[in-house]
Amino acid sequence: MRPFPDTFPVPRRVTQRPGQYTLAERPEILVAGDYAMTVPASRYLEKSLRATIRRSAAPGPVYFRIADCSAPEQSYRMRIAPGGIVAQAHDSAGLFYAAVTLVRIVTASEGGALPCCDIEDWPDFPTRGVMLDISRDKVPTMETLLWLIDRLAEMKFNHLQLYTEHTFAYAKHSDVWKDASPLTPAEVRALDAHCAERCIELAPNQNSLGHMERWLKLPQYAHLAELPQGGAPLPWGGVWERPTTLCPTDPRTFDFLNGLYDELLPNFTSRLFNVGCDEPFDLRGNGRSREAIEQKGEGRVYLDFLLRLHEMTAARGFRMAFWGDIINNHPELIPEVPKDALALEWGYEADHPFDAHGARFAAAGIPFWVCPGTSSWNSLGGRTGNMFANILSAAENGLKHRAAGLLVCDWGDGGHWHPLGLSFPGFTVAAGLSWCLETNRAAPWHEISDIHLTGGMGAEISALGKMYLLTGALHANSTELYHIFTKPMTRPVAQGVTVEALEDSLKVLAYIEESIPGTGSILELETQYAFSMMHTAIAKGLLLLGDETRCDPDLLRDLRIAMDALIERFPDIWRLRNREGGMLDSLARMTRIRDGMK
């Protein structure tokens, strides 16, 4: 049994000792060290424990200090003894994490009686981060973002990126974001300051090659497209109808990106900039760079573009980070990546080759992070089994090859229909396994979610995330219920899916619903909406599996009524955490599904 079950991430070393220390209801805490370095811990203790913070070099009953020592960065030591509490940290972050640990122990104790112990703790990964998609289609409210930052800080994350395609309010490009409710420069600066006070680095993120369809669909940006006519083949089959990739060989592309960077980057105190550059679908040799690709090869054209971005970011005093998928398709070019660049090795399935890809970057001396996912997008209910295996593999192989960080990604593909709560299990698992893999591997994850994020619904959300295993068909980055829900009535149900499997899924779903506590919280309302989508998907699947009832007008009418109800509730659920922008685009996807039920 863990000595402090509510303390998360689980500390690296805890030595229990006899006795207790009773903390006053409003304790006085003496803090020593450089003022700026102690501010995060002091303010957190003051707010969380209603403590009085006094600055003193002389120790007292509760004493926090920055001390010169040879301990690892972000480390802390804390002793709770019958006579008082002493916490000593290597740096500002370490002192803040000592404060977070103490608050969790106090919260879990009865009557302020704290068990005596020694704690020695530091992280496996220097950087432990979350990337939240704010471009497909949800832009969270400031209230939501500030709340989430607070929760991430309490789980000892120290890095945050907000994935951006078109959702920053560029002064010179209002046409692209006018209906998206973007983050303004003032809001970014406010978020940056909020993060800094919690020892979190808010790093700028602007995709700079692929996934630019929101820009390229507008006439004034069409000249920047690699494939203006669209129709690029996708790696998993089908085509992308609209142009999605900037032309990497057109000088005007760099003029355009320079303008974006000049507006975006001054709002951040971080010196790391993620330029993206993943999945440039249009760069297949049939676009405007065709001649260059035929002469040099796709990989070389891509690397030349990346090197130019590296020059642009370095000129502004930033270190470039980039998604590592394309350079991994051309491993012979990896050694040519600048040694001060940061490769982001992403993959969201349990069997993603973090080992092989990490070995490539390590052998070439290229710093890299491992980037697993929450497995929540395109799922309706989540994929917690895949999520855990994916993050565990990233952590294990990241440590094996000395990755400098772990960044868990939460995408919003397909209209971003999943509620934020479905991503909470992924956040908690990533927090624990990136802090200390050894002590957190077997942590009770749904209980941890209850403490930090879900307000008593950790078990239900975890169970909902296992529903995808019941249908009889598995998919990458999605679930069969999601495909049944979104695809036309003419799409066959996947092989392996049976009436019995869907009926069993319905029973399990009903059982999970019955255990919801009924508090009316935002998370409950969001999750109940997810239940409704899954109910509708199962009903549609049962209809499609019944050859004699496939075209039954009464059953089709009932299905359309269910979709009408989802469409009617959609705006209210959306507005619980998100801005207006993007809602109509996301809702239109659902309306098209309803209209296709004929």
Salt bridges, closest charged atoms under 4 A:
GLU25 OE2 - ARG50 NH2 3.17
GLU28 OE2 - ARG54 NE 2.45
ASP91 OD2 - HIS90 ND1 3.12
ASP118 OD2 - ARG17 NE 2.65
ASP118 OD1 - ARG79 NE 2.62
GLU120 OE1 - ARG13 NH1 3.19
GLU120 OE2 - ARG77 NH2 3.44
ASP121 OD2 - LYS156 NZ 3.80
ASP124 OD1 - ARG12 NH2 2.82
ASP133 OD2 - ARG136 NE 2.87
ASP137 OD1 - ARG214 NH2 2.28
ASP150 OD1 - HIS194 NE2 2.86
ASP150 OD1 - ARG198 NE 2.57
GLU154 OE1 - ARG151 NE 3.25
GLU165 OE2 - ARG136 NE 3.71
GLU187 OE1 - ARG579 NH1 3.09
GLU197 OE1 - ARG43 NH1 2.63
GLU197 OE2 - ARG198 NH1 3.92
GLU201 OE1 - HIS159 ND1 2.86
ASP250 OD2 - ARG252 NH2 2.84
ASP250 OD2 - ARG288 NH2 2.53
ASP262 OD1 - ARG316 NH2 2.76
ASP278 OD2 - HIS211 NE2 3.55
GLU279 OE1 - HIS211 NE2 2.79
GLU294 OE2 - ARG290 NE 3.11
ASP304 OD2 - LYS296 NZ 3.27
GLU336 OE1 - ARG300 NH1 2.67
ASP340 OD1 - HIS310 NE2 2.72
GLU345 OE2 - HIS352 NE2 2.56
GLU345 OE2 - HIS357 ND1 2.79
GLU349 OE2 - ARG383 NH2 2.99
ASP355 OD2 - LYS400 NZ 3.14
ASP355 OD1 - HIS401 NE2 2.62
GLU396 OE2 - ARG441 NH1 2.69
ASP410 OD1 - HIS418 NE2 3.77
ASP413 OD1 - ARG136 NH2 3.42
GLU480 OE1 - HIS475 NE2 2.62
GLU480 OE1 - ARG491 NH2 3.16
GLU513 OE1 - HIS535 NE2 2.55
GLU526 OE2 - ARG577 NE 2.87
ASP554 OD1 - ARG557 NH1 3.14
ASP558 OD1 - ARG557 NH2 3.45
ASP564 OD1 - ARG594 NH1 2.52
GLU580 OE2 - ARG575 NE 2.47
ASP585 OD2 - ARG214 NH1 2.92
ASP595 OD1 - ARG594 NE 2.68
